[in-house]
Amino acid sequence: MVFDFLRKKLQEAVGSAPPKAPRGSEADYEERRKQAEALFEAGKPGEAVALLEQLAADLAGSGNFPLAVAVRHQIHRWVPELSEGGSVAAEAEKMAIQRDQSGNFRRPSPVATPDPAITKLMEASPLLAELAAPEIAGLMESTGLMTFAKEATVIEEGSAGEELYIVTRGLLNVITKGAGGNRVRVGTLGVGDFFGEVGLLTGKPRAATVTAETDAECLRITGASWKILSEKHPRLTQLLDEAMKVRAALSAEAVLDDLRKRRGEA
């Protein structure tokens, strides 16, 4: 009874203030990007960029280069002169050092059981977490940010496409045609999830339609950019293939394969 009373009083004392998202969580990542955008819109670009610089450093420290690169692209949109006067190689080297020195990065084990307490944001890091500085630079040079309004179609089932997408904000729905031709939602993609990797590597038609459930943002690598990037850094193809296996349960194509197997279609 005493503990219940104290707990109630503590809740009343802090009840007016919403709980703060854990640092490094998906909510914290989104909150910090929104804070930066609010500062920029309020005419405080210096403070906005400083906030994103710290966010990018934290992401790089965890080996989450896709999201770190997305934040860097946002900074360069706001301050184009950084792209003109700065060095991508220097930025990439800095990010690699942040990962190596932070102590936050944990290399994924293919046999370890995932810790359910780890947020999905941190689970995204195995995709390109072990990149060397030149490879990070190549990723920065070869990608761009794409934004999608709520309900917009990102890719269409059956269409040709060689782009790889990594979700950096928002939620997207994975939809396929059912047996009767109706549209069936088979999964949801959130921050850190990737899709389109099969088309990128094999050229096969899209296995599903992906639409934006909310306003969303994705890091996009085109087939042409990937060809140049992977030829320059051949290890990237191996890393993507390994990432596909690690993240198979969350990839759009794997969700569809599982659905077809359960239907007896494969």
BAMAR-624807 format. One record per atom (N, C-alpha, C): residue in one letter; x, y, z. Coordinates in steps of 0.02 Angstrom, whole numbers, plus 50000, padded with zeros to 5 digits. Layout:
BEGIN
AXYZ/...
***
This chain:
BEGIN
M500414994050000/M500005000050000/M500435006350000/V500965006250040/V501405012050043/V501735013349975/F501975007849944/F502295008549878/F501795011049826/D501175008649829/D500665011049783/D500535018449792/F500515020649856/F500395027749870/F500965032049843/L501595029849855/L502165033649831/L502185033849755/R502015028149724/R502015027849651/R501495032849623/K500905033049654/K500385037549632/K500595044749638/K500925046449695/K501155053349705/K501685055249654/L502125050449638/L502645051749589/L502335052949520/Q501835048949503/Q501505049649439/Q501145056349435/E500845058449490/E500505064949492/E500995070649483/A501585069749513/A502095075049511/A502365076149441/V502425070649403/V502715071149336/V502195070349282/G501575069749301/G501045068349253/G500945073749201/S501115079949218/S501015085449171/S501525085349115/A502085081949125/A502615081749074/A502605074949040/P502545074748973/P502545068348938/P503215064848946/P503215058248949/P503855054548956/P504295055748896/K504935056548909/K505415057848856/K505615051248822/A505655051448756/A505825045348719/A506545043348736/P506675036948745/P507355034548759/P507825036748703/R508425039048722/R508915041248672/R509105035348628/G509095036348563/G509255031048517/G508655027248493/S508065028748520/S507455025348499/S507185028648436/E506715025148404/E506415027948343/E506045034448359/A505705034648417/A505345040748436/A505835046548448/D506405045148478/D506905050248491/D507185052948425/Y507315048448378/Y507565050448312/Y507075055148278/E506435053348277/E505935057548245/E505845064148282/E505855063848348/E505775069848388/E506325074848374/R506945072448369/R507505076948357/R507485079848286/R507255075948237/R507195078748170/R506645084148168/K506095082948204/K505555087948206/K505795094348242/Q506175093548295/Q506435099248330/Q506885103448284/A507305100048245/A507745103548199/A507335107248146/E506825104048120/E506395107248069/E506045113348098/A505815112948161/A505485118648192/A505965124448200/L506585122948219/L507085128148226/L507235131448158/F507285127348107/F507435129948040/F506875134548016/E506255132248026/E505675136248006/E505615142648046/A505885142648107/A505865148548150/A506435153448135/G506815151948082/G507355156348062/G507995155348103/K508105149348128/K508705147748167/K509085141948134/P509325143048074/P509655137548038/P510275134848073/G510645139148107/G511245136948142/G511085131848196/E510575133348236/E510365128748289/E510085122248259/A509705123048205/A509405117148172/A509945112448146/V510445115148113/V510985111148085/V511385107848142/A511515111648195/A511895108848252/A511535102848282/L510865103248286/L510475097748313/L510525091648268/L510485092748202/L510535087148155/L511245084348153/E511735088748161/E512435086348163/E512535081448220/Q512245082948278/Q512305078548336/Q511925072048324/L511345072548293/L510945066548278/L511325062048230/A511615064948178/A512005061048130/A512595057648164/A512915061248210/A513485058348246/A513255052548289/D512685053148323/D512435047748365/D512255041648322/L511955042848264/L511775037248220/L512395033748193/A512885037748173/A513515034848149/A513855030948204/G513825033448265/G514125030048322/G513815023248334/S513185022348314/S512855015848321/S512925011648258/G513285014148208/G513375010348146/G512775010748101/N512325015548114/N511715016048074/N511825021148018/F512215019247968/F512405023947916/F511835025947869/P511355021547853/P510805023947811/P510445029947841/L510275029647905/L509935035347937/L510395041247946/A511035039847961/A511515045347968/A511595049047901/V511615045247847/V511675048247780/V511045052247764/A510465049747782/A509845053447771/A509855060147806/V510105060247868/V510155066547905/V510655071147872/R511205068347848/R511705072547813/R511395075647750/H510995071847714/H510655074647655/H510205080447675/Q509855079747731/Q509415085147755/Q509825091447770/I510395090547802/I510835096247817/I511055099647753/H511235095847703/H511475098647640/H510915102147602/R510305099847611/R509735103347579/R509665110347609/W509745110747674/W509675117147708/W510265121747697/V510855118847693/V511465122847684/V511845120147624/P511625121847563/P511935119147502/P512685120547497/E512905126147527/E513615127847521/E514065122647555/L513785118647601/L514175113347632/L514385108247580/S513935106847532/S514085102047479/S514615104847432/E514595111447422/E515065114447375/E515765115147405/G515785117047469/G516445118347499/G516715112647539/G516285107947559/G516505102447601/G516725096447561/S517005091647596/S517245085547564/S516825079647589/V516525076047541/V516135070047559/V516595064947592/A517205064347566/A517685059647594/A517835061247667/A517905067747682/A518045069747751/A517455068247796/E516845069547772/E516255068047812/E516195060547825/A516335056647774/A516295049347781/A516815046747830/E517415049447827/E517945047447873/E517745049147944/K517445054847954/K517215056948020/K516685052148047/M516225050148004/M515695045548025/M515975038648043/A516455036348005/A516765029848019/A517125030048086/I517465035648101/I517815036448165/I517315036648222/Q516745040148211/Q516235040448263/Q515975033548281/R515895029248230/R515685022448244/R516205018648283/D516835019148261/D517365015248292/D517525017448363/Q517425023848378/Q517615026448443/Q517045026648493/S516425026048469/S515855026948514/S515765021348564/G515925015248543/G515795009548586/G515075007348585/N514655010648544/N513945009048541/N513785003748489/F514235003048440/F514094998448385/F514224991248405/R513744986948390/R513824979848403/R513734976048338/R514244972448316/R514184968648254/R513664963148262/P513204962548214/P512674957548220/P512954950448212/S512694945848251/S512884938848246/S512344935048210/P512514931048158/P512004927448120/P511674921848161/V511974920048218/V511694914548257/V511374916948322/A511494923248340/A511234925748403/A510474926948398/T510134925848453/T509414927348456/T509324934748468/P508954938348425/P508884945548434/P508584947148503/D508844952348534/D508584954648598/D507944958548585/P507374956448611/P506744959948597/P506734967048624/A507194968548670/A507214975348698/A507544980248650/I507904977848600/I508234982248552/I507714985348506/T507724991848497/T507234995148456/T507354993648382/K506824994348343/K506884992948271/K507374997748239/L507435003648266/L507915008548239/L508625005848242/M508805002648297/M509474999948304/M509554993448265/E508994989748255/E509024983648215/E509194985148143/A509094991448122/A509224993248052/A509964993448037/S510384994148088/S511094995348077/S511464989848040/P511264983348045/P511654978348008/P511654979347933/L511184983247906/L511154983947833/L511814986247804/L512104991647830/L512734994147804/L513184996347861/A513144992847917/A513464995147978/A514224994747977/E514504990147937/E515224989147938/E515584992447880/L515284997447851/L515595000847795/L516235004447815/A516725004347770/A517325008347778/A517185015347753/A517615020047770/A517495027047752/A517375028147677/P517775025047632/P517645026147561/P516955023547539/E516725018147571/E516065015447555/E515515019947581/I515615022947639/I515125027747665/I515085033847619/A515655036047595/A515665041647547/A515275039847484/G515375033747460/G515015031447401/G514265031247413/L514065029247473/L513355029147490/L513065036147490/M513435040847517/M513205047747519/M513135050647448/E513605049047406/E513605051747338/E513085048347293/S512885042247310/S512455038247266/S511725038347286/T511555041347342/T510865041247366/T510555048247367/G509895048247372/G509525054447378/G508925053247422/L508645058547449/L508045058047490/L507425058947447/M506945054547456/M506305055047422/M505755055747474/T505305060447465/T504745061347512/T504105059247477/F503645056347517/F503015053947491/F502445056147536/A501935059047505/A501355061147543/A500945055047563/K500555055847615/K500125050447638/K499695047747581/E499665041147574/E499285037447524/E499625037247455/A500205040447449/A500565040247385/A500835033247372/T500875031247308/T501155024847289/T501905025647277/V502305021547310/V503025021847303/V503245017247246/I503025010947248/I503145006247194/I502505002247181/E502424999747120/E501824996247100/E501984988947084/E501574984347109/E501674977247097/E501684975847022/G502164971847000/G502204969846930/G502594974646887/S502744980546912/S503104985546872/S503854984146874/A504204986746824/A504934986146823/A505224991246871/G505784989546900/G506094994246946/G506724991346975/E507234995546980/E507884993347006/E508104997547065/E507655001447094/E507845005747150/E507775002047217/L508255003347260/L508215000947329/L508015006847373/Y507545005647418/Y507305010847464/Y507445008847536/I507645013647576/I507715012647648/I507265017847681/V506805015647723/V506335020247754/V506695024247808/T506665030847802/T506995035147850/T506505039247892/R505865039347871/R505345042547911/R504665039647890/G504205039247938/G503525037347922/G503405029847918/L502805028147895/L502595021147888/L502345019947817/L502495013947791/L502255012047724/L501915005247728/N501415004247686/N501054997947683/N501294993747624/V501354987247635/V501524982547582/V500884978947562/I500694979547499/I500054976947475/I500164972447415/T499784966947411/T499814962547353/T499104960647333/K499034958047273/K498384955947249/K498204949147278/G497594948647305/G497364942347333/G497124937647278/A496894931747298/A496674926747250/A496104929247206/G495674933447235/G495114936147196/G495254942647162/G495884944647162/G496074950947130/G496024956947177/N495784955847238/N495734961247286/N496424962847315/R496494968847342/R497124971047371/R497164968847445/V497704965647463/V497794963047530/V498434966047560/R498364969147618/R498954971747652/R499304965947688/V499944965147674/V500314959547702/V500874961747750/G500964968247757/G501484970447803/G501534977947806/T501914980347855/T502034987447864/T502784988647871/L503034993847840/L503744995547842/L503835001947882/G504315002047927/G504455007947967/G505185010047960/V505385014748001/V506065017547998/V506585012048003/G507045012047955/G507575007147953/G507435001247908/D506794999947892/D506634994347847/D506844996147776/F506994991147736/F507174992347667/F506764987847621/F506684990047559/F506304986147510/F506554987747440/G506404983247394/G506624984247325/G507294981047310/E507574977347360/E508244974547351/E508264969047299/V507714965247292/V507704959847242/V507724962747171/G507324967847160/G507324971147094/G508004974147079/L508324977047130/L508974980047121/L509494974947100/L509484969147132/L509994964147120/L509844959547061/T509194958447046/T509014953646994/T508644956646934/G508364962546943/G507974965546888/G507274962746882/K507064958546929/K506384955646927/K505854961046939/P505254960146912/P504714964946924/P504554965446999/R504254971047017/R504074972147088/R503584966747111/A503724964047170/A503314958647197/A502724961247236/A502694967847249/A502144970647289/A502084978047274/T501524980747294/T501414987947293/T501574990547362/V501944996147365/V502094999347429/V501815006447427/T501395008047476/T501085014647480/T501245017847547/A501205024447549/A501355028047611/A500735028147655/E500785025147714/E500235025447762/E500205032247795/T500795035347804/T500855042147830/T501305045947782/D501395052347793/D501925055847757/D502575052047771/A502965050947720/A503555046647729/A504145049347690/E504725046847708/E505355048647676/E505775042447668/C506105041847612/C506535035947599/C507205038147569/L507715034547588/L508365035247554/L508325030747494/R508475033347435/R508415029347374/R509085028647338/I509215022447316/I509795021047275/I509535018347208/T509685021647153/T509455019247088/T509895013547064/G509625009847016/G510005004346987/G510655006646957/A510635012246922/A511235014846890/A511765016846942/S511525020146995/S511985022147048/S512275016147084/W511845011047095/W512085005047129/W512605001447087/K512515001247021/K512994997946977/K513685001146984/I513695007746983/I514335011246989/I514635010147059/L514195010747110/L514425010047178/L514695003047193/S514324997947171/S514524991047186/S515144988947146/E515224991847086/E515834990347048/E516444993447081/K516344999347110/K516895002747144/K517034999547212/H516504997047243/H516554993947310/H516184987247308/P516484981947280/P516144975547271/P515864972447335/R516154974247391/R515934971347454/R515204973347470/L514964978747440/L514294981047455/L513764976047434/T513874972647378/T513394967547356/T513354961947407/Q513924959847433/Q513934954647484/Q513584957047547/L513704963247567/L513384965947627/L512634966347619/L512404968347560/L511694968747548/L511384961847549/D511734956947520/D511484950047521/D511434947447593/E511934948947634/E511914946847704/E511364950447741/A511274956847726/A510744960647759/A510054957947741/M509974955747679/M509344952747658/M509184946647699/K509694942747717/K509584936747757/K509414938547829/V509794943447856/V509674945547925/V508984948747933/R508794952647883/R508164956347888/R507604953147847/A507684946747829/A507214943547783/A506484944047807/A506374943247871/A505694943347897/A505364950147891/L505774955447881/L505494962147877/L505494964947806/S505794961447759/S505804964047691/S505144962547655/A504944966947612/A504304966147577/A504284959647538/E504834958047503/E504834952047463/E504774945747506/A505104945747564/A505084939947607/A504384938947636/V504044944447651/V503354943947676/V502914940547624/L503014942447562/L502604939647508/L502774932247497/D503414930547500/D503614923547492/D503294919247546/D503294921847607/D502994918147663/D502244917247651/L501914922547626/L501194922147614/L501034916947560/R501444916947507/R501334912147452/R501444905047476/K501954904047518/K502084897347545/K501494894847586/R501214899347626/R500644897347667/R500034895847624/R500004899047565/R499444897847519/R499574891647476/G500194889047478/G500364883347437/G500514885147366/E500694891647356/E500834893947287/E501564893147269/A501994891447318/A502704891047303/A502984884347326/
***
